[in-house]
């Protein structure tokens, strides 16, 4: 009995020492849903007003991921420095590799192989594009007009990895106060470069959207949020803040001018982030579990959408109503793929990753 009590006490102490915010797992799932809706909703579908709002907001689900990622990684780095006096770059990059690379490269090579075996335009994947993606420059390949087939979703992973080549070095030498200043500086530099791209008539899509520089501002916002301490806001206030953030994203996708698209999306992403941050929530729950596999959901949703589109043209009833199959089957299929990937492919690497943690985060 005494041993069981001690073990329970040890587990509670370990849990209290972890830096884990379950509400941000729910936010991860919400951000994924925005991206999913953007790709799933046809511009010519029924209910154009409602679906149009969802599609406009969904086009900026990725900035929420960028902001959230920068906040969490900055917090972990600063807590590591406070605990041990420094930041181990070796441990950071090993953790990063074990979290991102297995699924990234596994899916990348699978998508390339499929593109060589099946000759469909949406699956086309040239060897030069594969090389760019291997070097974590897939976003620049897509900005230049190259197709990455089913791996097109991986462009955002390249942007993240580029940013994290630099940021841990800065976080290691800066105080917490100067980290916030660095985040503001990154935000300003991103705005200036983006304005210069617009001034020189660089096309929004593909060239601006897939470029790293406009998106670095969201990392800057996430870094600045490391100075913010969550407050006990009324639930009604959080709901209103989240709704306001959603409609700001809609405005970014529909009415914001060329110079204001990216910063407007940043305001919307920030409002949604603040609506979630500090929300009292249990560590376990269905939405938290879905957020836990959000990386896989993001990677696999394009494949699920393609499968349901193909099926909708081959099954008699759905030839006349293809949207019904896409809307009802693609999300469960995505969850199935991501769950299997997490359980049988990603989890062993995540458990290995825990050995390199200085500050414990969410358990695998």
C-alpha positions in Angstrom: 0.0 0.0 0.0 2.8 2.4 0.9 4.5 1.7 -2.4 1.3 2.5 -4.3 0.9 5.8 -2.4 4.5 6.8 -3.1 4.1 5.9 -6.8 0.9 7.9 -7.0 2.6 10.9 -5.3 5.5 10.7 -7.7 3.2 10.7 -10.7 1.3 13.7 -9.4 4.6 15.6 -8.8 5.9 14.8 -12.2 2.6 15.9 -13.8 2.7 19.2 -11.9 6.2 19.8 -13.2 5.2 19.4 -16.8 4.5 22.4 -19.1 1.3 21.2 -20.7 -1.7 23.2 -21.6 -4.5 20.9 -22.7 -6.6 23.8 -24.0 -4.0 24.4 -26.7 -4.4 20.8 -27.9 -8.1 21.7 -28.5 -6.9 24.8 -30.3 -4.7 22.6 -32.5 -7.7 20.6 -33.6 -9.7 23.9 -34.2 -6.8 25.2 -36.4 -6.8 21.9 -38.3 -10.6 22.1 -38.9 -10.1 25.6 -40.4 -7.5 24.2 -42.8 -9.7 21.2 -43.5 -12.8 23.3 -44.3 -10.8 25.5 -46.6 -9.7 22.5 -48.7 -13.0 20.5 -48.4 -15.5 23.3 -49.2 -16.1 23.8 -52.9 -16.6 27.5 -54.0 -19.7 26.4 -55.9 -21.3 24.4 -53.1 -24.8 25.1 -51.7 -25.2 27.6 -48.8 -22.5 29.8 -50.4 -22.7 32.5 -47.7 -22.2 30.2 -44.7 -19.7 28.0 -46.5 -18.0 31.1 -47.9 -17.4 32.4 -44.4 -15.9 29.0 -43.4 -13.7 28.9 -46.5 -12.4 32.5 -46.0 -11.5 31.8 -42.4 -10.1 28.4 -43.2 -7.5 29.9 -45.5 -5.8 31.2 -42.4 -5.7 28.1 -40.2 -2.0 27.7 -40.8 -1.1 31.0 -39.1 -2.7 29.8 -35.9 -0.4 26.7 -36.1 2.6 29.0 -36.5 1.7 31.3 -33.6 0.9 28.3 -31.4 4.1 26.5 -32.2 6.3 29.6 -31.5 4.6 30.2 -28.2 5.0 26.6 -27.0 8.6 26.2 -28.1 9.6 29.6 -26.8 8.1 28.8 -23.4 9.8 25.4 -23.3 13.2 27.0 -24.2 12.9 29.7 -21.6 11.8 27.3 -18.9 14.7 25.1 -19.8 17.1 28.0 -19.5 15.6 29.0 -16.1 15.9 25.4 -14.9 19.4 24.5 -16.1 21.0 27.9 -16.9 21.3 27.3 -20.6 19.5 25.8 -23.6 20.9 22.6 -25.0 20.8 23.0 -28.8 21.7 19.4 -29.4 18.7 18.2 -27.3 16.4 20.7 -29.0 17.2 19.6 -32.5 17.1 15.9 -31.5 13.6 16.5 -30.1 12.6 18.4 -33.2 13.8 15.7 -35.5 12.1 12.9 -33.6 8.8 14.9 -33.5 8.7 16.1 -37.1 10.9 14.0 -39.4 9.5 10.5 -39.2 6.0 11.5 -40.4 7.4 14.2 -42.7 9.8 12.1 -44.6 7.7 9.0 -44.4 4.8 10.8 -46.1 7.0 12.8 -48.4 8.7 9.7 -50.0 5.3 7.9 -50.1 3.7 10.8 -52.0 6.7 10.9 -54.4 6.5 7.2 -55.1 2.7 7.4 -55.6 3.2 10.3 -58.1 5.6 8.1 -60.1 3.3 5.1 -60.1 -0.1 6.8 -60.8 -0.2 9.4 -63.6 -2.7 11.9 -62.3 -2.1 15.7 -62.5 -2.8 16.1 -58.7 -0.2 13.4 -57.8 2.6 14.7 -60.1 5.8 15.1 -58.1 9.1 15.9 -59.9 12.4 14.7 -58.6 13.7 18.3 -58.3 10.7 19.1 -56.1 11.5 16.1 -53.9 15.1 17.4 -53.5 13.8 20.8 -52.4 11.4 19.2 -49.9 14.2 17.0 -48.5 16.2 20.2 -47.9 13.2 21.8 -46.1 12.6 24.2 -49.0 9.4 22.7 -50.2 7.5 26.0 -49.6 9.9 27.8 -52.0 9.4 25.0 -54.6 5.7 25.6 -54.5 6.2 29.3 -54.6 8.0 28.8 -57.8 5.1 26.8 -59.2 6.3 23.2 -58.6 3.8 20.6 -57.6 4.3 18.4 -54.6 1.4 16.1 -55.2 -0.2 14.7 -52.0 2.7 16.2 -50.0 1.6 19.8 -50.9 0.5 20.2 -47.3 4.1 19.8 -46.1 5.1 23.3 -47.3 4.2 24.7 -43.8 6.6 22.2 -42.2 9.4 23.6 -44.3 8.6 27.1 -43.1 8.6 26.0 -39.4 11.9 24.1 -39.8 13.5 27.2 -41.4 12.5 29.4 -38.6 13.7 26.9 -35.9 17.2 26.8 -37.5 17.6 30.3 -36.1 15.4 30.8 -33.1 16.9 28.5 -30.4 20.3 30.3 -30.9 18.7 33.6 -30.2 16.6 32.3 -27.3 19.7 30.9 -25.7 21.5 34.3 -25.5 18.5 36.6 -24.8 16.8 37.4 -21.6 13.0 36.8 -21.4 12.4 40.5 -21.8 14.7 40.7 -24.9 13.0 37.6 -26.3 9.8 39.6 -26.5 11.7 42.4 -28.2 13.1 39.9 -30.7 9.6 38.6 -31.4 8.5 42.2 -32.1 11.5 42.7 -34.3 10.7 39.6 -36.3 7.1 40.8 -36.7 8.3 44.2 -38.0 10.9 42.7 -40.4 8.3 40.3 -41.8 5.9 43.2 -42.4 8.6 45.2 -44.3 9.6 42.3 -46.5 6.0 41.4 -47.3 5.2 45.1 -48.1 8.3 45.1 -50.4 7.0 41.9 -52.2 3.6 43.5 -52.7 5.2 46.8 -53.9 7.1 44.8 -56.5 4.0 43.0 -57.6 4.9 39.6 -56.4 1.8 37.5 -56.9 -0.1 36.7 -53.7 -0.6 33.1 -54.8 1.7 31.2 -55.1 4.7 33.4 -54.5 3.7 35.4 -51.4 1.6 32.7 -49.7 4.3 30.0 -49.9 7.2 32.3 -49.0 8.5 32.0 -45.5 8.9 35.8 -44.9 5.2 36.8 -44.7 4.6 33.9 -42.3 7.5 34.7 -39.9 5.3 37.5 -38.4 3.1 34.8 -36.8 6.1 33.2 -35.2 6.9 36.7 -33.9 3.5 37.0 -32.4 3.8 33.6 -30.7 7.2 34.6 -29.3 5.7 37.8 -27.9 3.0 35.8 -26.2 5.6 34.1 -24.0 5.4 37.3 -21.9 1.7 37.0 -21.4 0.3 35.1 -18.4 -3.1 33.6 -18.9 -5.9 35.2 -17.0 -9.2 33.9 -15.6 -11.5 35.4 -18.2 -15.3 34.8 -18.1 -16.3 32.1 -20.5 -18.6 34.5 -22.3 -15.7 36.9 -22.9 -13.6 34.0 -24.3 -16.4 33.0 -26.7 -16.9 36.5 -27.9 -13.1 36.9 -28.4 -13.0 33.6 -30.4 -16.0 34.7 -32.6 -14.3 38.1 -33.2 -11.1 36.3 -34.1 -13.0 34.1 -36.6 -14.6 37.0 -38.3 -11.3 38.9 -38.5 -9.9 35.8 -40.3 -12.9 36.0 -42.6 -12.1 39.7 -43.3 -8.5 38.8 -44.0 -9.7 36.3 -46.6 -12.3 38.4 -48.2 -12.0 42.2 -47.8 -8.5 43.0 -46.6 -6.4 44.8 -49.1 -3.0 43.4 -50.3 -1.0 45.2 -47.7 -3.3 44.1 -44.8 -4.0 40.4 -45.6 -1.2 38.9 -43.5 -1.4 41.3 -40.5 -5.2 41.1 -40.4 -4.9 37.3 -40.3 -2.4 37.7 -37.4 -4.9 39.7 -35.4 -7.5 37.0 -36.0 -5.1 34.2 -35.0 -4.1 36.1 -31.9 -7.6 36.7 -30.7 -8.5 33.0 -31.2 -5.3 32.0 -29.4 -6.1 34.3 -26.4 -9.6 33.0 -26.3 -8.2 29.5 -25.7 -5.1 30.2 -23.6 -5.8 29.6 -19.9 -9.3 28.1 -20.5 -9.8 25.6 -17.6 -9.8 22.2 -19.2 -9.1 18.6 -18.2 -5.9 17.0 -19.6 -7.9 14.2 -21.2 -10.9 14.4 -23.5 -11.9 13.7 -27.1 -11.0 17.1 -28.4 -7.6 17.0 -26.6 -7.0 13.5 -28.1 -7.8 14.9 -31.6 -5.4 17.8 -30.9 -2.7 15.3 -29.9 -2.8 13.8 -33.4 -3.3 17.1 -35.2 0.0 16.8 -37.0 -1.2 13.6 -38.7 -4.6 15.1 -39.3 -3.0 18.0 -41.2 -0.7 15.7 -43.2 -3.3 13.1 -44.2 -6.4 15.3 -44.8 -5.4 16.0 -48.4 -5.2 12.2 -49.1 -8.6 11.6 -47.5 -10.2 14.4 -49.6 -8.7 12.9 -52.8 -10.0 9.5 -52.0 -13.5 10.7 -51.3 -13.5 12.9 -54.5 -12.5 9.8 -56.5 -15.2 7.7 -54.9 -17.8 10.4 -55.4 -17.4 10.1 -59.1 -17.6 6.3 -59.1 -20.5 5.6 -56.8 -23.9 6.0 -58.6 -25.8 8.3 -56.0 -22.8 10.5 -55.2 -22.1 11.3 -58.9 -25.1 13.7 -58.6 -24.2 14.8 -55.0 -20.4 14.5 -54.6 -20.3 17.0 -51.8 -22.2 14.7 -49.5 -19.6 12.0 -49.6 -16.7 14.5 -49.3 -18.3 16.2 -46.2 -19.3 13.0 -44.4 -16.5 10.6 -45.2 -13.3 12.6 -45.5 -13.0 13.8 -41.9 -13.5 10.4 -40.3 -11.1 9.0 -42.9 -8.5 11.6 -42.0 -9.0 10.8 -38.3 -8.5 7.1 -39.0 -5.3 7.7 -41.0 -3.9 10.0 -38.4 -4.7 7.7 -35.5 -3.0 4.7 -37.1 0.0 6.9 -38.0 0.3 8.1 -34.4 -0.1 4.7 -32.8 2.1 2.6 -35.1 4.6 5.1 -36.6 5.0 8.3 -34.6 4.6 7.0 -31.0 7.9 5.1 -30.8 9.8 8.2 -31.9 7.8 10.4 -29.4 8.7 8.1 -26.6 12.3 8.3 -27.6 12.0 12.1 -27.8 11.0 12.2 -24.1 14.5 11.1 -23.1 15.8 14.4 -24.5 13.4 16.7 -22.7 14.8 19.0 -20.1 11.4 20.5 -19.3 8.7 17.8 -19.6 5.8 18.6 -21.9 2.7 16.6 -22.9 3.3 12.8 -22.4 3.3 10.8 -25.6 
